[in-house]
Amino acid sequence: MATCKYCNSSCIKYGKQKSGQQRFKCKSCSKTQQGSYTKKAYGQTDIRKWIAGLVKEGCGIRSMARLLGLAINTVTKLIKRVAAGIKKPAIILRQAAIEVDELKTYIRRKRNQYWVAYALNRQTRQVIDFIVGKRTKRTLKVLTDSLLLAEAGRIYTDNLIIYRTLVPKFIHQSGGRLTNHIERNNLNLRIHLKRLSRRTICFSRSVVMLTACLRIYFWYNG
């Protein structure tokens, strides 16, 4: 009799897979599982670390599938799982200087434009928060509201007029040269994440995948 890999209770036989592999069902938690797995994604404790590292190094999903010997769908699922396990860092209160900017990209087709709006701490160069969506007041308000709640000392943006209605005048300053650090970080993003490069055949098929890759790039420390 097999042992459940989730709760270590006893399992009973529960039919077979199309491949002939025996399946089991746990008497305690009722979860089903195989006695052994042949896919390379199973049984490797560091597979998620490899996935995160390849995402941060600019590999596309098909490239990762070839390098790791996995199916494309498996790589996609693993990226989403890694991203779901990353906790968003708590925003530190009363940060002195924060730069905010937007990065244009697209989902599925070039005419379906989306923007990655994010905030960067000028001193530490750490990404504080980000959001993916259309370049509208509603989207940007989600980002700026989180900065205002954290009582940011000064918020620097480009000359986009929307920010003037979202950020109080006494902490807001706009201008091209005031966002040099985040503009430089935009170049890093386009170099390191292939789906954001200007001249590439790689692109995001969904907002979920784009957001997952950004969470890994910004905040994964495994």
BELBELWO-V56736 format. One line per field, one symbol per residue. ss: DSSP state (a for helix, b for strand, c for the rest). A space follows every 10 residues. Layout:
BEGIN
ss->???
END
This chain:
BEGIN
ss->ccbccccccb bbbbbbcccc cbbbbbcccc cbbbcccccc ccccccaaaa aaaaaacccc aaaaaaaacc caaaaaaaaa aaaacccccc cccccccbbb bbbbbbbccc ccbbbbbbbb bcccccbbbb bbbcccaaaa aaaaaaaaac ccccbbbccc caaaaacccc cbbbcaaaaa aaaaaaaaaa aacaaacccc cccbccaaaa aaaaaaaaac cc
END
